[in-house]
């Protein structure tokens, strides 16, 4: 049962990474479109804002995938020197603190998203898009990141009980 859940969550994180890649492609598209439009003498409103929104969504949607693939920059200076019980304690402590702060981050991004929907906030850019639309990718990415860190935190206990 737990292996199926682990496999599902790993594929979920990979899917989140694919979504991040799509947003990176959108950044490329908006930049190329902006350059092309300047060459041909016309202006498309809001392209720089859409690039920024795509960057924020790509960054947060990629967090879980990169964390799960051990691609985050981690502080290994202490962990590579630690052995045995100290290493287990430091890993437990780091994941515990990370779980708390990623949950805190996800909570407030969701709260920000809900307030943006309630107030019908609009961007200050040329296109005045409703802000909850680009905030959706950031909020989803932070939720998936929280799930990923919690998943890794729980895996410590499962591996400990199997030993």
DSSP file (Angstrom, degrees, kcal/mol; ACC not computed):
  #  RESIDUE AA STRUCTURE BP1 BP2  ACC     N-H-->O    O-->H-N    N-H-->O    O-->H-N    TCO  KAPPA ALPHA  PHI   PSI    X-CA   Y-CA   Z-CA
    1    1 A X     >        0   0    0      0, 0.0     4,-2.0     0, 0.0     5,-0.1   0.000 360.0 360.0 360.0 -49.0    0.0    0.0    0.0
    2    2 A X  H  >  +     0   0    0      1,-0.2     4,-2.6     2,-0.2     5,-0.2   0.828 360.0  56.0 -69.1 -30.1    2.7    2.5    1.0
    3    3 A X  H  > S+     0   0    0      2,-0.2     4,-2.5     1,-0.2    -1,-0.2   0.882 107.1  49.8 -67.7 -36.8    4.8    1.6   -2.0
    4    4 A X  H  > S+     0   0    0      2,-0.2     4,-2.6     1,-0.2    -2,-0.2   0.910 112.0  47.6 -66.7 -41.5    1.9    2.4   -4.3
    5    5 A X  H  X S+     0   0    0     -4,-2.0     4,-2.8     2,-0.2     5,-0.2   0.917 112.2  50.0 -64.0 -42.8    1.4    5.7   -2.6
    6    6 A X  H  X S+     0   0    0     -4,-2.6     4,-2.3     2,-0.2    -2,-0.2   0.912 112.3  47.3 -61.0 -43.8    5.1    6.4   -2.8
    7    7 A X  H  X S+     0   0    0     -4,-2.5     4,-2.0     2,-0.2    -2,-0.2   0.904 112.6  49.6 -65.5 -41.3    5.1    5.6   -6.5
    8    8 A X  H  X S+     0   0    0     -4,-2.6     4,-2.1     2,-0.2    -2,-0.2   0.933 111.8  47.8 -62.7 -46.2    2.0    7.8   -7.1
    9    9 A X  H  X S+     0   0    0     -4,-2.8     4,-2.4     1,-0.2    -2,-0.2   0.889 109.7  53.0 -65.1 -38.4    3.6   10.7   -5.3
   10   10 A X  H  X S+     0   0    0     -4,-2.3     4,-1.8     1,-0.2    -1,-0.2   0.903 111.4  45.9 -62.5 -40.2    6.8   10.4   -7.2
   11   11 A X  H  X S+     0   0    0     -4,-2.0     4,-2.2     2,-0.2    -1,-0.2   0.837 110.1  55.3 -70.8 -30.8    4.9   10.5  -10.5
   12   12 A X  H  X S+     0   0    0     -4,-2.1     4,-2.0     2,-0.2    -2,-0.2   0.904 108.0  48.1 -65.1 -41.7    2.9   13.4   -9.2
   13   13 A X  H  X S+     0   0    0     -4,-2.4     4,-1.9     2,-0.2    52,-0.3   0.877 110.5  51.7 -65.9 -37.3    6.1   15.3   -8.5
   14   14 A X  H  X S+     0   0    0     -4,-1.8     4,-1.9     2,-0.2    -2,-0.2   0.903 107.9  51.8 -65.5 -40.2    7.4   14.5  -12.0
   15   15 A X  H  X S+     0   0    0     -4,-2.2     4,-2.3     1,-0.2    -2,-0.2   0.890 107.2  53.5 -61.5 -40.0    4.1   15.8  -13.5
   16   16 A X  H  X S+     0   0    0     -4,-2.0     4,-2.0     1,-0.2    -1,-0.2   0.882 107.0  52.1 -61.8 -38.6    4.7   19.0  -11.5
   17   17 A X  H  X S+     0   0    0     -4,-1.9     4,-2.0     2,-0.2    -2,-0.2   0.876 107.4  52.0 -64.6 -37.6    8.1   19.2  -13.1
   18   18 A X  H  X S+     0   0    0     -4,-1.9     4,-2.0     2,-0.2    -2,-0.2   0.903 108.1  51.3 -64.5 -41.0    6.6   18.8  -16.5
   19   19 A X  H  X S+     0   0    0     -4,-2.3     4,-2.0     1,-0.2    -2,-0.2   0.904 108.4  52.1 -61.9 -39.6    4.2   21.7  -15.8
   20   20 A X  H  X S+     0   0    0     -4,-2.0     4,-1.9     1,-0.2    -1,-0.2   0.898 107.4  52.4 -62.0 -39.7    7.1   23.8  -14.8
   21   21 A X  H  X S+     0   0    0     -4,-2.0     4,-2.0     1,-0.2    -1,-0.2   0.876 105.9  54.0 -64.2 -37.1    8.8   23.0  -18.1
   22   22 A X  H  X S+     0   0    0     -4,-2.0     4,-2.0     1,-0.2    -1,-0.2   0.908 107.8  50.1 -63.2 -41.2    5.7   24.1  -19.9
   23   23 A X  H  X S+     0   0    0     -4,-2.0     4,-1.9     2,-0.2    -1,-0.2   0.854 107.7  53.8 -66.6 -33.3    5.8   27.4  -18.1
   24   24 A X  H  X S+     0   0    0     -4,-1.9     4,-2.1     2,-0.2    -1,-0.2   0.891 107.9  50.2 -65.4 -37.9    9.5   27.8  -19.1
   25   25 A X  H  X S+     0   0    0     -4,-2.0     4,-2.6     1,-0.2    -2,-0.2   0.876 107.5  54.3 -66.0 -36.9    8.5   27.2  -22.7
   26   26 A X  H  X S+     0   0    0     -4,-2.0     4,-2.6     2,-0.2     5,-0.2   0.879 105.8  52.9 -63.2 -36.9    5.8   29.9  -22.3
   27   27 A X  H  X S+     0   0    0     -4,-1.9     4,-2.4     2,-0.2     5,-0.2   0.947 109.9  48.1 -60.9 -47.5    8.5   32.3  -21.0
   28   28 A X  H  X S+     0   0    0     -4,-2.1     4,-2.7     1,-0.2     5,-0.2   0.927 111.8  50.2 -57.4 -46.2   10.5   31.5  -24.2
   29   29 A X  H  X S+     0   0    0     -4,-2.6     4,-2.5     1,-0.2    -1,-0.2   0.904 111.1  47.0 -61.8 -42.9    7.4   32.1  -26.3
   30   30 A X  H  X S+     0   0    0     -4,-2.6     4,-2.2     2,-0.2    -1,-0.2   0.881 113.3  48.9 -68.9 -35.8    6.6   35.4  -24.8
   31   31 A X  H  X S+     0   0    0     -4,-2.4     4,-2.4    -5,-0.2    -2,-0.2   0.941 113.7  45.6 -67.7 -45.6   10.2   36.7  -25.1
   32   32 A X  H  X S+     0   0    0     -4,-2.7     4,-2.7     1,-0.2     5,-0.2   0.903 113.5  50.3 -63.4 -40.8   10.5   35.6  -28.7
   33   33 A X  H  X S+     0   0    0     -4,-2.5     4,-2.6    -5,-0.2    -1,-0.2   0.895 110.4  50.2 -64.3 -39.7    7.1   37.2  -29.5
   34   34 A X  H  X S+     0   0    0     -4,-2.2     4,-1.7     2,-0.2    -2,-0.2   0.910 113.0  45.4 -64.6 -42.6    8.1   40.4  -27.8
   35   35 A X  H  X S+     0   0    0     -4,-2.4     4,-2.0     2,-0.2    -2,-0.2   0.930 114.6  48.2 -65.3 -45.5   11.4   40.6  -29.7
   36   36 A X  H  X S+     0   0    0     -4,-2.7     4,-2.0     1,-0.2    -2,-0.2   0.901 109.5  52.6 -62.4 -42.1    9.6   39.7  -33.0
   37   37 A X  H  <>S+     0   0    0     -4,-2.6     5,-2.6     1,-0.2     4,-0.4   0.884 108.7  50.2 -65.0 -36.0    6.9   42.3  -32.4
   38   38 A X  H ><5S+     0   0    0     -4,-1.7     3,-0.8     3,-0.2    -1,-0.2   0.893 108.0  53.4 -67.1 -37.5    9.5   45.0  -31.8
   39   39 A X  H 3<5S+     0   0    0     -4,-2.0    -2,-0.2     1,-0.2    -1,-0.2   0.903 112.8  43.5 -62.5 -40.3   11.3   44.1  -35.0
   40   40 A X  T 3<5S-     0   0    0     -4,-2.0    -1,-0.2     2,-0.2    -2,-0.2   0.377 118.5-110.7 -91.7   5.4    8.0   44.4  -37.0
   41   41 A X  T < 5S+     0   0    0     -3,-0.8     2,-0.3    -4,-0.4    -3,-0.2   0.750  77.3 106.1  82.1  25.5    7.0   47.6  -35.3
   42   42 A X      < -     0   0    0     -5,-2.6     2,-0.4    -6,-0.1    -1,-0.2  -0.933  55.6-134.5-133.1 163.2    4.0   46.7  -33.2
   43   43 A X        -     0   0    0     -2,-0.3     2,-0.6    -5,-0.1    -9,-0.1  -0.946   4.0-156.5-122.6 132.3    3.5   46.2  -29.5
   44   44 A X    >   -     0   0    0     -2,-0.4     3,-1.1   -10,-0.1     2,-0.1  -0.938  28.6-126.6-107.5 118.8    1.6   43.4  -27.7
   45   45 A X  T 3  S+     0   0    0     -2,-0.6    80,-0.0     1,-0.2    -2,-0.0  -0.336  81.6  13.3 -67.3 139.1    0.5   44.5  -24.2
   46   46 A X  T 3> S+     0   0    0     -2,-0.1     4,-2.4     1,-0.1    -1,-0.2   0.479  76.3 127.9  85.3   4.3    1.4   42.5  -21.2
   47   47 A X  H <> S+     0   0    0     -3,-1.1     4,-2.0     1,-0.2     5,-0.1   0.899  76.5  49.1 -63.2 -39.5    4.1   40.2  -22.5
   48   48 A X  H  > S+     0   0    0      1,-0.2     4,-2.0     2,-0.2    -1,-0.2   0.884 110.9  51.0 -67.9 -35.7    6.6   41.1  -19.8
   49   49 A X  H  > S+     0   0    0      2,-0.2     4,-2.6     1,-0.2    -2,-0.2   0.920 109.4  50.1 -65.0 -42.5    3.9   40.5  -17.1
   50   50 A X  H  X S+     0   0    0     -4,-2.4     4,-2.3     1,-0.2    -2,-0.2   0.856 108.3  53.2 -66.0 -33.6    3.1   37.1  -18.6
   51   51 A X  H  X S+     0   0    0     -4,-2.0     4,-2.2    -5,-0.2    -1,-0.2   0.923 110.8  47.1 -63.8 -42.9    6.8   36.2  -18.6
   52   52 A X  H  X S+     0   0    0     -4,-2.0     4,-2.2     2,-0.2    -2,-0.2   0.902 112.0  49.2 -64.6 -42.3    7.0   37.1  -14.9
   53   53 A X  H  X S+     0   0    0     -4,-2.6     4,-2.3     1,-0.2    -1,-0.2   0.903 111.9  49.3 -64.0 -40.4    3.9   35.2  -14.1
   54   54 A X  H  X S+     0   0    0     -4,-2.3     4,-2.8     1,-0.2    -2,-0.2   0.878 109.0  53.0 -66.2 -37.4    5.2   32.1  -16.0
   55   55 A X  H  X S+     0   0    0     -4,-2.2     4,-2.4     2,-0.2    -2,-0.2   0.917 109.6  48.0 -63.6 -43.4    8.5   32.4  -14.1
   56   56 A X  H  X S+     0   0    0     -4,-2.2     4,-2.1     2,-0.2     5,-0.2   0.927 114.6  45.9 -63.5 -44.8    6.8   32.4  -10.7
   57   57 A X  H  X S+     0   0    0     -4,-2.3     4,-2.6     1,-0.2     5,-0.2   0.921 113.2  49.3 -64.9 -43.7    4.7   29.4  -11.7
   58   58 A X  H  X S+     0   0    0     -4,-2.8     4,-1.5     1,-0.2    -1,-0.2   0.907 110.5  51.4 -61.8 -41.8    7.6   27.5  -13.1
   59   59 A X  H  X S+     0   0    0     -4,-2.4     4,-0.6    -5,-0.2    -1,-0.2   0.933 115.7  39.1 -63.0 -46.5    9.7   28.2  -10.1
   60   60 A X  H >X S+     0   0    0     -4,-2.1     3,-0.6     1,-0.2     4,-0.5   0.855 114.3  52.5 -76.8 -33.7    7.2   26.9   -7.6
   61   61 A X  H 3X S+     0   0    0     -4,-2.6     4,-0.6    -5,-0.2   -41,-0.2   0.786 108.7  52.7 -70.9 -24.4    6.0   24.0   -9.7
   62   62 A X  H 3X S+     0   0    0     -4,-1.5     4,-2.6    -5,-0.2     5,-0.3   0.635  87.9  83.5 -83.1 -14.1    9.6   22.8  -10.0
   63   63 A X  H <X S+     0   0    0     -4,-0.6     4,-2.3    -3,-0.6     5,-0.2   0.926  92.5  43.1 -57.7 -49.6   10.3   22.8   -6.3
   64   64 A X  H  X S+     0   0    0     -4,-0.5     4,-2.6    77,-0.2    -1,-0.2   0.918 115.1  49.3 -65.9 -43.4    8.8   19.4   -5.5
   65   65 A X  H  X S+     0   0    0     -4,-0.6     4,-1.7   -52,-0.3    -1,-0.2   0.940 114.1  44.2 -61.8 -47.4   10.4   17.7   -8.5
   66   66 A X  H  <>S+     0   0    0     -4,-2.6     5,-3.2     1,-0.2     6,-0.8   0.871 113.9  50.6 -68.8 -35.1   13.8   19.1   -7.9
   67   67 A X  H ><5S+     0   0    0     -4,-2.3     3,-1.3    -5,-0.3    -1,-0.2   0.927 111.5  48.1 -65.0 -43.4   13.6   18.3   -4.2
   68   68 A X  H 3<5S+     0   0    0     -4,-2.6    -2,-0.2     1,-0.3    -1,-0.2   0.803 111.8  49.6 -68.3 -28.7   12.5   14.7   -4.9
   69   69 A X  T 3<5S-     0   0    0     -4,-1.7    -1,-0.3    -5,-0.2    -2,-0.2   0.297 113.9-116.8 -91.6   9.5   15.3   14.3   -7.4
   70   70 A X  T < 5S+     0   0    0     -3,-1.3    -3,-0.2    -5,-0.1     4,-0.1   0.827  78.7 127.3  58.3  35.0   18.0   15.6   -5.0
   71   71 A X      < +     0   0    0     -5,-3.2    -4,-0.2    -6,-0.2    -5,-0.1   0.492  37.2 104.0 -99.4  -5.6   18.6   18.6   -7.3
   72   72 A X  S    S-     0   0    0     -6,-0.8     2,-0.7    -5,-0.1    -9,-0.0  -0.417  85.2-105.2 -70.5 151.9   18.1   21.3   -4.7
   73   73 A X        -     0   0    0     -2,-0.1     2,-0.3     2,-0.0    -1,-0.1  -0.711  50.4-173.7 -76.0 116.6   21.2   23.0   -3.3
   74   74 A X        -     0   0    0     -2,-0.7     2,-1.4    -4,-0.1     3,-0.1  -0.806  34.6-108.6-115.5 155.3   21.5   21.5    0.1
   75   75 A X     >  +     0   0    0     -2,-0.3     4,-0.5     1,-0.2     3,-0.2  -0.682  50.2 157.0 -82.7  95.8   23.7   22.2    3.0
   76   76 A X  H  >  +     0   0    0     -2,-1.4     4,-2.7     1,-0.2     5,-0.3   0.437  45.6  94.7-101.1  -1.4   25.9   19.1    2.9
   77   77 A X  H  4 S+     0   0    0      1,-0.2     4,-0.4     2,-0.2    -1,-0.2   0.919 100.3  27.4 -56.7 -45.0   28.9   20.6    4.6
   78   78 A X  H >> S+     0   0    0     -3,-0.2     4,-1.4     2,-0.1     3,-0.5   0.857 119.7  56.0 -84.4 -38.0   27.7   19.2    8.0
   79   79 A X  H 3< S+     0   0    0     -4,-0.5    -2,-0.2     1,-0.2    -1,-0.1   0.841 103.1  53.9 -68.5 -32.8   25.7   16.3    6.7
   80   80 A X  T 3< S+     0   0    0     -4,-2.7    -1,-0.2     1,-0.2    -2,-0.1   0.764 111.6  46.6 -73.5 -21.9   28.6   14.7    4.8
   81   81 A X  T <4 S+     0   0    0     -3,-0.5    -1,-0.2    -4,-0.4    -2,-0.2   0.715  97.5  89.5 -86.6 -22.9   30.8   14.8    8.0
   82   82 A X     <  -     0   0    0     -4,-1.4     2,-0.3     4,-0.1    -4,-0.0  -0.451  56.1-175.3 -79.6 148.4   28.0   13.3   10.2
   83   83 A X    >>  -     0   0    0     -2,-0.1     3,-1.2     4,-0.0     4,-0.6  -0.952  44.0 -15.2-137.2 155.8   27.6    9.6   10.7
   84   84 A X  H 3> S+     0   0    0     -2,-0.3     4,-1.9     1,-0.2     5,-0.1  -0.220 125.7   2.7  61.7-128.7   25.2    7.3   12.4
   85   85 A X  H 3> S+     0   0    0      1,-0.2     4,-2.6     2,-0.2    -1,-0.2   0.832 130.6  56.6 -66.7 -34.6   22.8    8.8   14.9
   86   86 A X  H <> S+     0   0    0     -3,-1.2     4,-2.8     2,-0.2    -1,-0.2   0.916 107.4  48.9 -64.3 -41.7   24.0   12.3   14.3
   87   87 A X  H  X S+     0   0    0     -4,-0.6     4,-2.5     2,-0.2     5,-0.2   0.916 112.2  48.3 -63.2 -43.2   23.2   12.1   10.6
   88   88 A X  H  X S+     0   0    0     -4,-1.9     4,-2.6     2,-0.2    -2,-0.2   0.913 112.9  48.5 -63.4 -41.8   19.7   10.6   11.3
   89   89 A X  H  X S+     0   0    0     -4,-2.6     4,-3.0     2,-0.2    -2,-0.2   0.939 112.6  47.0 -64.2 -46.5   19.1   13.4   13.9
   90   90 A X  H  X S+     0   0    0     -4,-2.8     4,-2.8     2,-0.2     5,-0.2   0.897 113.5  48.4 -63.5 -40.4   20.2   16.2   11.5
   91   91 A X  H  X S+     0   0    0     -4,-2.5     4,-2.4    -5,-0.2     5,-0.2   0.928 113.6  47.4 -63.7 -44.9   18.1   14.7    8.6
   92   92 A X  H  X S+     0   0    0     -4,-2.6     4,-2.2    -5,-0.2    -2,-0.2   0.924 114.3  46.8 -61.0 -45.9   15.1   14.4   10.9
   93   93 A X  H  X S+     0   0    0     -4,-3.0     4,-2.6     2,-0.2     5,-0.3   0.929 112.8  48.6 -64.5 -46.5   15.6   18.0   12.2
   94   94 A X  H  X S+     0   0    0     -4,-2.8     4,-2.4     1,-0.2    -1,-0.2   0.919 114.5  44.8 -61.7 -44.6   16.1   19.5    8.8
   95   95 A X  H  X S+     0   0    0     -4,-2.4     4,-2.4    -5,-0.2    -1,-0.2   0.860 112.2  53.2 -70.1 -33.2   13.0   17.8    7.3
   96   96 A X  H  X S+     0   0    0     -4,-2.2     4,-2.0    -5,-0.2    -2,-0.2   0.943 112.9  42.5 -64.3 -47.4   10.9   18.7   10.3
   97   97 A X  H  X S+     0   0    0     -4,-2.6     4,-2.5     1,-0.2     5,-0.2   0.901 114.9  51.2 -64.9 -41.1   11.8   22.4   10.1
   98   98 A X  H  X S+     0   0    0     -4,-2.4     4,-2.6    -5,-0.3     5,-0.3   0.879 107.9  52.7 -64.7 -37.8   11.3   22.3    6.3
   99   99 A X  H  X S+     0   0    0     -4,-2.4     4,-2.0     2,-0.2    -1,-0.2   0.934 110.9  47.5 -62.3 -45.2    7.9   20.6    6.7
  100  100 A X  H  X S+     0   0    0     -4,-2.0     4,-2.3     1,-0.2    -2,-0.2   0.956 116.0  42.2 -60.8 -51.7    6.8   23.4    9.1
  101  101 A X  H  X S+     0   0    0     -4,-2.5     4,-2.5     1,-0.2    -1,-0.2   0.849 113.7  50.9 -70.3 -33.8    8.1   26.3    6.9
  102  102 A X  H  X S+     0   0    0     -4,-2.6     4,-2.5    -5,-0.2    44,-0.2   0.871 111.7  49.1 -70.7 -33.8    6.8   24.8    3.6
  103  103 A X  H  X S+     0   0    0     -4,-2.0     4,-2.6    -5,-0.3    -2,-0.2   0.901 111.2  49.8 -66.4 -40.5    3.4   24.3    5.2
  104  104 A X  H  X S+     0   0    0     -4,-2.3     4,-2.1     2,-0.2    -2,-0.2   0.921 112.4  47.7 -60.6 -46.2    3.5   27.9    6.5
  105  105 A X  H  X S+     0   0    0     -4,-2.5     4,-2.1     1,-0.2    -2,-0.2   0.922 112.8  47.7 -61.8 -46.6    4.4   29.1    3.0
  106  106 A X  H  X S+     0   0    0     -4,-2.5     4,-2.3    36,-0.3     5,-0.2   0.905 109.7  54.1 -63.6 -41.2    1.6   27.0    1.3
  107  107 A X  H  X S+     0   0    0     -4,-2.6     4,-2.3     1,-0.2    -1,-0.2   0.933 112.2  42.7 -58.5 -47.7   -0.9   28.2    3.9
  108  108 A X  H  X S+     0   0    0     -4,-2.1     4,-2.3     2,-0.2    -1,-0.2   0.797 111.6  53.6 -76.0 -26.8   -0.2   31.9    3.2
  109  109 A X  H  X S+     0   0    0     -4,-2.1     4,-2.1     2,-0.2    -1,-0.2   0.888 111.3  47.1 -69.6 -37.4    0.0   31.4   -0.6
  110  110 A X  H  X S+     0   0    0     -4,-2.3     4,-2.6     2,-0.2    -2,-0.2   0.919 112.2  50.0 -66.4 -42.3   -3.5   29.8   -0.5
  111  111 A X  H  X S+     0   0    0     -4,-2.3     4,-2.4    -5,-0.2    -2,-0.2   0.915 111.0  49.0 -61.0 -43.2   -4.7   32.6    1.7
  112  112 A X  H  X S+     0   0    0     -4,-2.3     4,-2.2     1,-0.2    -1,-0.2   0.895 111.0  50.8 -62.4 -40.6   -3.3   35.2   -0.7
  113  113 A X  H  X S+     0   0    0     -4,-2.1     4,-1.7     2,-0.2    -2,-0.2   0.913 110.8  47.9 -64.2 -43.9   -5.0   33.4   -3.6
  114  114 A X  H  X S+     0   0    0     -4,-2.6     4,-2.6     1,-0.2    -2,-0.2   0.914 111.6  49.6 -64.9 -43.2   -8.4   33.3   -1.9
  115  115 A X  H  X S+     0   0    0     -4,-2.4     4,-2.5     1,-0.2    -1,-0.2   0.888 108.5  53.9 -63.4 -38.5   -8.2   37.0   -1.0
  116  116 A X  H  X>S+     0   0    0     -4,-2.2     5,-1.5     1,-0.2     4,-0.7   0.874 110.3  46.9 -63.9 -36.3   -7.3   37.8   -4.6
  117  117 A X  H  <5S+     0   0    0     -4,-1.7     3,-0.5     2,-0.2    -2,-0.2   0.934 113.3  48.3 -68.3 -45.6  -10.4   36.0   -5.7
  118  118 A X  H  <5S+     0   0    0     -4,-2.6    -2,-0.2     1,-0.2    -1,-0.2   0.882 118.9  38.3 -63.5 -39.4  -12.6   37.7   -3.2
  119  119 A X  H  <5S-     0   0    0     -4,-2.5    -1,-0.2    -5,-0.2    -2,-0.2   0.518 100.6-132.5 -90.0  -5.1  -11.4   41.2   -3.9
  120  120 A X  T  <5 -     0   0    0     -4,-0.7    -3,-0.2    -3,-0.5    -4,-0.1   0.918  34.9-165.5  52.0  47.1  -11.1   40.6   -7.7
  121  121 A X      < -     0   0    0     -5,-1.5    10,-2.4    -6,-0.2    11,-0.4  -0.324   4.5-156.5 -64.7 143.1   -7.6   42.1   -7.6
  122  122 A X  B     -A  130   0A   0      8,-0.3     8,-0.2     9,-0.1     7,-0.1  -0.891  19.8-105.9-120.4 152.4   -6.2   43.1  -10.9
  123  123 A X        -     0   0    0      6,-2.4    -1,-0.0    -2,-0.3     8,-0.0  -0.289  20.8-129.3 -70.5 161.8   -2.5   43.5  -11.9
  124  124 A X  S    S+     0   0    0      4,-0.1    -1,-0.1     3,-0.1    -2,-0.0   0.349  75.7 105.3 -93.6   6.2   -1.2   47.0  -12.4
  125  125 A X  S    S-     0   0    0      4,-0.1     3,-0.3     1,-0.1   -80,-0.0  -0.002  92.7 -87.1 -76.0-173.2    0.3   46.1  -15.8
  126  126 A X  S    S+     0   0    0      1,-0.2   -81,-0.1     2,-0.1    -1,-0.1   0.746 125.4  45.6 -69.0 -24.7   -1.1   47.0  -19.2
  127  127 A X  S    S-     0   0    0      2,-0.0    -1,-0.2   -81,-0.0    -3,-0.1   0.646  89.5-145.4 -97.7 -15.5   -3.5   44.1  -19.4
  128  128 A X        -     0   0    0     -3,-0.3     2,-0.1     1,-0.1    -4,-0.1   0.904  27.2-175.0  50.7  51.9   -5.0   44.2  -15.9
  129  129 A X        -     0   0    0      1,-0.1    -6,-2.4    -7,-0.1     2,-0.2  -0.439  36.7 -95.4 -73.1 148.9   -5.3   40.5  -15.6
  130  130 A X  B >>  -A  122   0A   0     -8,-0.2     3,-1.3     1,-0.1     4,-0.6  -0.508  34.1-138.1 -63.6 128.9   -7.1   39.1  -12.5
  131  131 A X  H 3> S+     0   0    0    -10,-2.4     4,-1.7     1,-0.3    -1,-0.1   0.733  94.5  69.1 -68.8 -23.2   -4.2   38.3  -10.1
  132  132 A X  H 3> S+     0   0    0    -11,-0.4     4,-0.9   -16,-0.3    -1,-0.3   0.778  90.4  65.5 -67.5 -21.9   -5.7   35.0   -8.9
  133  133 A X  H X> S+     0   0    0     -3,-1.3     3,-0.7     1,-0.2     4,-0.5   0.969 109.5  33.1 -66.9 -53.4   -5.0   33.5  -12.3
  134  134 A X  H 3X S+     0   0    0     -4,-0.6     4,-0.8     1,-0.2     3,-0.4   0.794 114.4  61.7 -72.7 -23.5   -1.2   33.7  -12.2
  135  135 A X  H 3X S+     0   0    0     -4,-1.7     4,-2.7     1,-0.2    -1,-0.2   0.695  87.9  74.4 -72.1 -17.1   -1.2   33.1   -8.4
  136  136 A X  H <X S+     0   0    0     -4,-0.9     4,-2.8    -3,-0.7     5,-0.2   0.920  94.7  48.5 -62.2 -44.6   -2.8   29.7   -9.0
  137  137 A X  H  X S+     0   0    0     -4,-0.5     4,-2.2    -3,-0.4    -1,-0.2   0.878 112.9  48.2 -63.7 -37.8    0.5   28.2  -10.3
  138  138 A X  H  X S+     0   0    0     -4,-0.8     4,-2.2     2,-0.2    -2,-0.2   0.927 113.3  46.8 -68.2 -45.3    2.4   29.5   -7.3
  139  139 A X  H  X S+     0   0    0     -4,-2.7     4,-2.0     2,-0.2    -2,-0.2   0.924 114.4  47.1 -63.8 -44.6   -0.2   28.3   -4.8
  140  140 A X  H  X S+     0   0    0     -4,-2.8     4,-2.6    -5,-0.2     5,-0.2   0.912 111.4  51.7 -63.3 -41.9   -0.3   24.8   -6.4
  141  141 A X  H  X S+     0   0    0     -4,-2.2     4,-2.2    -5,-0.2   -77,-0.2   0.891 109.6  49.0 -62.1 -39.8    3.4   24.6   -6.5
  142  142 A X  H  X S+     0   0    0     -4,-2.2     4,-2.1     2,-0.2   -36,-0.3   0.864 111.3  50.0 -69.5 -34.4    3.7   25.5   -2.8
  143  143 A X  H  X S+     0   0    0     -4,-2.0     4,-2.4     2,-0.2    -2,-0.2   0.933 111.9  47.3 -66.0 -45.9    1.1   22.9   -1.9
  144  144 A X  H  X S+     0   0    0     -4,-2.6     4,-2.3     1,-0.2    -2,-0.2   0.882 111.2  51.9 -64.4 -37.6    2.9   20.2   -3.9
  145  145 A X  H  X S+     0   0    0     -4,-2.2     4,-2.5     2,-0.2     5,-0.2   0.910 109.0  50.2 -63.7 -42.7    6.2   21.2   -2.4
  146  146 A X  H  X S+     0   0    0     -4,-2.1     4,-2.5   -44,-0.2     5,-0.2   0.914 110.8  49.4 -61.5 -42.9    4.7   20.9    1.1
  147  147 A X  H  X S+     0   0    0     -4,-2.4     4,-2.6     1,-0.2    -2,-0.2   0.909 110.9  51.2 -61.8 -41.6    3.4   17.4    0.2
  148  148 A X  H  X S+     0   0    0     -4,-2.3     4,-2.3     2,-0.2    -2,-0.2   0.921 112.2  44.0 -63.8 -46.0    6.8   16.4   -1.1
  149  149 A X  H  X S+     0   0    0     -4,-2.5     4,-2.3     2,-0.2    -1,-0.2   0.912 114.7  49.5 -68.2 -40.7    8.7   17.5    2.0
  150  150 A X  H  X S+     0   0    0     -4,-2.5     4,-2.6    -5,-0.2     5,-0.2   0.904 109.7  53.2 -62.4 -40.3    6.0   15.9    4.3
  151  151 A X  H  X S+     0   0    0     -4,-2.6     4,-2.0    -5,-0.2    -2,-0.2   0.926 110.9  45.3 -59.3 -46.8    6.3   12.7    2.2
  152  152 A X  H  X S+     0   0    0     -4,-2.3     4,-1.0     2,-0.2    -1,-0.2   0.856 111.9  53.0 -66.9 -34.3   10.1   12.6    2.7
  153  153 A X  H  X S+     0   0    0     -4,-2.3     4,-0.8     1,-0.2     3,-0.5   0.912 110.7  46.2 -65.9 -43.0    9.7   13.4    6.4
  154  154 A X  H  X S+     0   0    0     -4,-2.6     4,-1.9     1,-0.2     3,-0.4   0.851 103.8  63.6 -68.7 -34.2    7.2   10.5    6.8
  155  155 A X  H  X S+     0   0    0     -4,-2.0     4,-2.7     1,-0.2    -1,-0.2   0.813  94.7  61.4 -61.0 -28.9    9.5    8.2    4.8
  156  156 A X  H  X S+     0   0    0     -4,-1.0     4,-2.0    -3,-0.5    -1,-0.2   0.929 106.3  45.0 -61.0 -44.2   12.2    8.6    7.5
  157  157 A X  H  X S+     0   0    0     -4,-0.8     4,-2.2    -3,-0.4    -2,-0.2   0.875 112.8  50.6 -68.3 -37.5    9.8    7.0   10.1
  158  158 A X  H  X S+     0   0    0     -4,-1.9     4,-1.5     2,-0.2    -2,-0.2   0.924 112.8  45.7 -67.2 -43.4    8.8    4.2    7.7
  159  159 A X  H  X S+     0   0    0     -4,-2.7     4,-1.1     1,-0.2    -2,-0.2   0.860 111.6  53.5 -66.1 -34.9   12.4    3.4    7.0
  160  160 A X  H  < S+     0   0    0     -4,-2.0     3,-0.3    -5,-0.2    -2,-0.2   0.890 109.3  47.5 -66.7 -39.8   13.2    3.6   10.7
  161  161 A X  H  < S+     0   0    0     -4,-2.2    -1,-0.2     1,-0.2    -2,-0.2   0.774 109.5  54.4 -73.3 -24.8   10.4    1.1   11.6
  162  162 A X  H  <        0   0    0     -4,-1.5    -1,-0.2     1,-0.2    -2,-0.2   0.721 360.0 360.0 -78.0 -21.6   11.6   -1.3    8.8
  163  163 A X     <        0   0    0     -4,-1.1    -1,-0.2    -3,-0.3    -2,-0.2   0.472 360.0 360.0 -75.8 360.0   15.2   -1.3   10.2
